[in-house]
Amino acid sequence: MTYLDTAAQFYGEVAQTPQIGLCCVQSSPLQLPGLTIPLQMQEMNYGCGTTVHPAELVNNPTVLYVGVGGGLEALQFAYFSRRPGAVIAIDPVPEMREAAARNLEIAAQENSWFDPSFVEIRSGDAFKLPVNDDSVDVVAQNCLFNIFEPEDLSHALHEAYRVLKPGGRLQMSDPIATRPIPEHLQQDERLRAMCLSGALTYDDYVHRVISAGFGQVEIRTRRPYRLLDSQTYNLPEPLLLESLDSVSFKVIIPEDGACIFTGKTAIYAGSEEYFDDEVGHILQKGIPAAVCDKTAGKLAKLVPENIMITDSTWHYTGGGCC
Ligand SMILES: C[S@@+](CC[C@H](N)C(=O)[O-])C[C@H]1O[C@@H](n2cnc3c(N)ncnc32)[C@H](O)[C@@H]1O
């Protein structure tokens, strides 16, 4: 039996007997006008953040949702597309697919705008997505990829890249670790399945996303998720896990490296009206311009006395330049 079998068994169990608070953070699921989330779905909220970013869901996107869980985010995505098959939700665990289908039927009773045909539930897994190359606008996964061992994570990221249309978005939420998780915890298959011991550090995680081909990564949110205490987890000191919400774009990686936006800004404070670095970045005096980490680093070296670079806010929602 592999760790993936252990995970499938675990999710079979929690599909039949919901484990309230298994992965979720201390915030209620995203509420939207006219959306009622059935109680059964809320009890099966096994996501650690959110992958549903309303501002990006214009033009009725086709969404491939990987690891359907109780169907909560599939319902939230369907809210924006409202057409049959707009959301394709996959899961290898039959009990989970059945639970999601049941919950979506209840959602249809509680939401007059929703029809269960808006979400097509299919059997499938993250390593062999049951859709064609370049066929979907959004791939989303919440609290699933962190349970994969690093090489499997890379495999799943390449699969997501394959099925996205050019310019498409990979919207993810996963725990990350503030320092590498020791081997004895990584080897604990049950803890891994519970999203507590498979997390990579921020740098490792983002590196794997870029290595799969994504040319732009935007960090939407980074916040404390769980503390692994010394006694329970046999650690020399407590280990903080964070949850990271990100959106990665299937765009070509620039020659000088991918653009990673973490909320940094550059502000020109020199004697001119504006500063032009002559490679596409114009900074108006005194006005913060959102920049990616790569550009922030270059600008800081170029004229350190006249350009202030603000810290990562870990909350970036668009705009600015690479
Ligand atoms: C932590 S739960 C998250 C569920 C859902 N995303 C949510 O936010 O509530 C992980 C989900 O991934 C499914 N899963 C497990 N292994 C998978 C795989 N190899 N490929 C796709 N889904 C998988 C599980 O059955 C479960 O539904």
The ligand as an ORCA input file, in Angstrom:
! r2SCAN-3c Opt
* xyz 0 1
  C      -8.039     17.785      1.804
  S      -9.350     17.243      0.759
  C      -9.827     18.763      0.022
  C     -11.211     18.735     -0.545
  C     -11.702     20.051     -1.165
  N     -10.723     20.563     -2.082
  C     -12.032     21.082     -0.111
  O     -11.454     22.182     -0.169
  O     -12.849     20.836      0.766
  C      -8.518     16.376     -0.555
  C      -9.428     15.836     -1.652
  O      -8.623     15.290     -2.704
  C      -9.074     13.976     -3.029
  N      -7.908     13.216     -3.517
  C      -7.110     12.363     -2.837
  N      -6.149     11.881     -3.643
  C      -6.328     12.474     -4.863
  C      -5.648     12.405     -6.118
  N      -4.581     11.623     -6.274
  N      -6.133     13.124     -7.140
  C      -7.221     13.924     -6.993
  N      -7.908     14.031     -5.837
  C      -7.458     13.315     -4.777
  C      -9.676     13.464     -1.750
  O     -10.575     12.398     -1.976
  C     -10.357     14.724     -1.226
  O     -11.616     14.896     -1.811
*
